[in-house]
Amino acid sequence: MKQSDIMNALRERIKEKKYKFTRQRQIILQAFLDSKENHMSAEDIFAMVKDENPDIGLATVYRSLELFTSLELLKKLDFGDGRSRYELNDRNLKHSHHHLICLGCGRVVEFSYDFLDGLKDKIEREDGFQIVDSQLKVYGYCRECQKKNSI
C-alpha cells in the first residue's frame, strides 16, 4: 500500500470519529510513514518534526499520540525502559508481530514467527478465549552489543 493511500485511510478514520485532521496531526502521522524506525517515542517524533515545523510543541505531539492511540491508529508499546513507544496499528497484518529488545543499546527488532499460532489455537479451543492481539517481548543482547562485551 502506498504512503498516500495509508495517509488517506488514517485521515478517514480520524474524520469518522468526528475529530479534525489538522496540519499538526498530519505531520505527526507522516513522521511514522517516513521513519525507518517502527517504534518511536514522543521525543523521537518531536525531534523529527521540530526543525521544519517549529509551531509543533512536544505537548502537541503527546496529545496527538494519545488521541491516535485511543482511535486505534497507533499501538502504544512499553519495552520496560520508562519510555512509551508507538507504532502504526496495521490491522491488515495477517500475524501479530513480536519484539526483540536489546538490553545493551535499546534497539528493538520486530519478528513474526508463526510458532505462537498453535498456542493461540489451543487457547481458543480449550479456554473459549478469542485472542484479537498478542505481544511477545524477548530481552537480550544484539550481535553488536555481544561483540562489544566480549572485547
C-alpha contacts under 8 A as a table, 3 or more apart, distances in Angstrom:
res1	aa1	res2	aa2	distance
1	M	5	D	6.43
1	M	6	I	6.75
2	K	5	D	5.22
2	K	6	I	6.35
3	Q	6	I	5.05
3	Q	7	M	6.10
3	Q	33	L	6.68
4	S	7	M	5.06
4	S	8	N	6.10
5	D	8	N	5.07
5	D	9	A	6.22
6	I	9	A	5.12
6	I	10	L	6.23
7	M	10	L	5.04
7	M	11	R	6.03
7	M	29	L	7.68
7	M	30	Q	7.51
8	N	11	R	5.00
8	N	12	E	6.19
9	A	12	E	5.15
9	A	13	R	6.27
10	L	13	R	5.14
10	L	14	I	6.33
10	L	73	L	7.00
11	R	14	I	5.25
11	R	15	K	6.27
11	R	21	F	6.28
12	E	15	K	5.07
12	E	16	E	5.96
13	R	16	E	5.10
13	R	17	K	6.55
13	R	71	L	7.86
14	I	17	K	5.40
14	I	18	K	6.71
14	I	19	Y	5.58
14	I	20	K	6.97
14	I	21	F	6.54
14	I	71	L	7.37
15	K	18	K	4.96
15	K	19	Y	5.30
15	K	20	K	6.22
15	K	21	F	6.75
16	E	19	Y	7.52
17	K	71	L	7.78
21	F	25	R	6.26
21	F	26	Q	6.75
22	T	25	R	5.19
22	T	26	Q	6.27
23	R	26	Q	5.09
23	R	27	I	6.20
24	Q	27	I	5.10
24	Q	28	I	6.26
24	Q	56	I	6.62
24	Q	60	T	7.97
25	R	28	I	5.16
25	R	29	L	6.20
25	R	64	S	6.44
26	Q	29	L	5.18
26	Q	30	Q	5.96
27	I	30	Q	4.99
27	I	31	A	6.30
27	I	49	V	7.34
28	I	31	A	5.18
28	I	32	F	6.97
28	I	45	I	6.91
28	I	49	V	7.39
28	I	61	V	7.09
28	I	64	S	7.75
29	L	32	F	5.31
29	L	33	L	6.67
30	Q	33	L	4.96
30	Q	34	D	6.04
31	A	34	D	5.07
31	A	35	S	5.88
31	A	45	I	6.63
31	A	48	M	6.97
31	A	49	V	7.27
32	F	35	S	5.41
32	F	38	N	7.33
32	F	45	I	7.96
32	F	87	E	7.43
32	F	88	L	7.12
35	S	38	N	7.04
37	E	40	M	6.74
38	N	86	Y	7.79
38	N	87	E	5.72
38	N	88	L	7.82
39	H	85	R	5.48
39	H	86	Y	5.29
39	H	87	E	5.21
39	H	108	V	7.53
40	M	43	E	7.89
40	M	44	D	5.62
40	M	45	I	6.60
40	M	85	R	4.90
40	M	86	Y	5.30
40	M	87	E	6.81
41	S	44	D	5.04
41	S	45	I	6.42
41	S	83	R	6.67
41	S	84	S	5.86
41	S	85	R	4.31
41	S	86	Y	6.18
42	A	45	I	5.19
42	A	46	F	6.09
42	A	58	L	7.32
42	A	61	V	6.14
42	A	62	Y	5.94
42	A	65	L	7.41
42	A	84	S	7.80
42	A	85	R	7.29
43	E	46	F	4.97
43	E	47	A	6.09
43	E	58	L	7.24
44	D	47	A	5.21
44	D	48	M	6.37
45	I	48	M	5.11
45	I	49	V	6.37
45	I	61	V	7.32
46	F	49	V	5.37
46	F	50	K	5.70
46	F	56	I	7.91
46	F	57	G	7.38
46	F	58	L	5.97
46	F	61	V	6.57
47	A	50	K	5.69
47	A	51	D	7.70
48	M	51	D	7.43
49	V	52	E	5.94
49	V	53	N	5.72
49	V	54	P	7.79
49	V	56	I	7.67
50	K	53	N	4.94
50	K	54	P	4.95
50	K	55	D	7.68
50	K	56	I	6.47
50	K	57	G	7.55
51	D	54	P	5.85
53	N	56	I	5.89
54	P	57	G	7.28
56	I	60	T	6.21
56	I	61	V	7.28
57	G	60	T	5.26
57	G	61	V	6.57
58	L	61	V	5.04
58	L	62	Y	6.29
59	A	62	Y	5.08
59	A	63	R	6.16
60	T	63	R	5.15
60	T	64	S	6.01
61	V	64	S	5.15
61	V	65	L	6.10
62	Y	65	L	5.20
62	Y	66	E	6.26
63	R	66	E	5.22
63	R	67	L	6.20
64	S	67	L	5.02
64	S	68	F	6.05
65	L	68	F	5.08
65	L	69	T	6.05
65	L	74	L	7.56
65	L	86	Y	7.82
66	E	69	T	5.05
66	E	70	S	6.18
67	L	70	S	5.10
67	L	71	L	6.18
68	F	71	L	5.03
68	F	72	E	6.10
68	F	73	L	5.09
68	F	74	L	5.59
69	T	72	E	4.87
69	T	73	L	5.82
69	T	74	L	4.75
69	T	75	K	5.86
69	T	76	K	6.55
70	S	73	L	7.69
71	L	74	L	7.71
72	E	75	K	6.72
72	E	89	N	6.59
73	L	88	L	6.16
73	L	89	N	5.28
73	L	90	D	7.91
74	L	86	Y	6.21
74	L	87	E	5.46
74	L	88	L	4.50
74	L	89	N	4.63
75	K	86	Y	5.52
75	K	87	E	5.40
75	K	88	L	6.26
75	K	89	N	5.43
76	K	84	S	6.54
76	K	85	R	5.83
76	K	86	Y	4.68
76	K	87	E	6.89
77	L	84	S	5.77
77	L	85	R	5.06
77	L	86	Y	5.81
77	L	87	E	7.77
78	D	81	D	7.49
78	D	82	G	7.59
78	D	83	R	6.90
78	D	84	S	5.25
78	D	85	R	6.42
79	F	82	G	7.70
79	F	83	R	7.60
79	F	84	S	7.50
79	F	85	R	7.87
79	F	101	I	7.40
79	F	137	K	7.66
80	G	83	R	7.54
90	D	93	L	5.92
93	L	96	S	6.91
95	H	112	S	6.87
95	H	114	D	7.56
96	S	112	S	6.49
96	S	133	D	6.61
96	S	134	S	6.44
96	S	135	Q	7.16
97	H	110	E	6.37
97	H	111	F	5.62
97	H	112	S	4.39
97	H	113	Y	7.69
97	H	135	Q	6.90
97	H	136	L	7.87
98	H	110	E	5.52
98	H	111	F	5.24
98	H	112	S	5.87
98	H	135	Q	5.48
98	H	136	L	4.95
98	H	137	K	6.17
99	H	108	V	6.33
99	H	109	V	5.55
99	H	110	E	4.61
99	H	111	F	6.05
99	H	135	Q	7.71
99	H	136	L	6.29
99	H	137	K	4.94
99	H	138	V	6.20
100	L	108	V	5.62
100	L	109	V	5.09
100	L	110	E	6.32
100	L	111	F	7.38
100	L	137	K	6.02
100	L	138	V	4.82
100	L	139	Y	6.01
100	L	140	G	7.47
101	I	106	G	6.35
101	I	107	R	5.93
101	I	108	V	4.67
101	I	109	V	6.65
101	I	137	K	6.97
101	I	138	V	6.01
101	I	139	Y	4.83
101	I	140	G	6.33
101	I	141	Y	7.56
102	C	105	C	5.90
102	C	106	G	4.93
102	C	107	R	5.30
102	C	108	V	6.50
102	C	139	Y	6.00
102	C	140	G	5.15
102	C	141	Y	4.63
102	C	142	C	5.60
103	L	106	G	5.55
103	L	107	R	7.95
103	L	139	Y	6.52
103	L	140	G	5.69
103	L	141	Y	5.75
104	G	141	Y	6.05
104	G	142	C	7.69
104	G	145	C	5.95
105	C	145	C	7.01
107	R	142	C	7.96
113	Y	116	L	7.55
114	D	117	D	5.54
115	F	118	G	6.59
115	F	119	L	7.82
116	L	119	L	5.16
116	L	120	K	6.20
117	D	120	K	5.05
117	D	121	D	6.17
118	G	121	D	5.12
118	G	122	K	6.20
119	L	122	K	5.07
119	L	123	I	6.18
120	K	123	I	5.16
120	K	124	E	6.19
120	K	131	I	7.02
121	D	124	E	5.18
121	D	125	R	6.02
122	K	125	R	5.06
122	K	126	E	5.78
122	K	127	D	7.80
123	I	126	E	5.37
123	I	127	D	5.26
123	I	128	G	6.84
123	I	129	F	6.26
123	I	130	Q	7.96
124	E	127	D	5.61
124	E	128	G	4.76
124	E	129	F	4.73
124	E	130	Q	5.43
124	E	131	I	7.09
125	R	128	G	5.59
125	R	129	F	7.65
131	I	134	S	7.37
141	Y	145	C	5.91
141	Y	146	Q	6.10
142	C	145	C	5.41
142	C	146	Q	6.19
143	R	146	Q	5.03
143	R	147	K	6.16
144	E	147	K	5.15
144	E	148	K	6.32
145	C	148	K	5.01
145	C	149	N	6.14
146	Q	149	N	5.21
146	Q	150	S	6.23
147	K	150	S	5.26
147	K	151	I	6.60
148	K	151	I	5.65
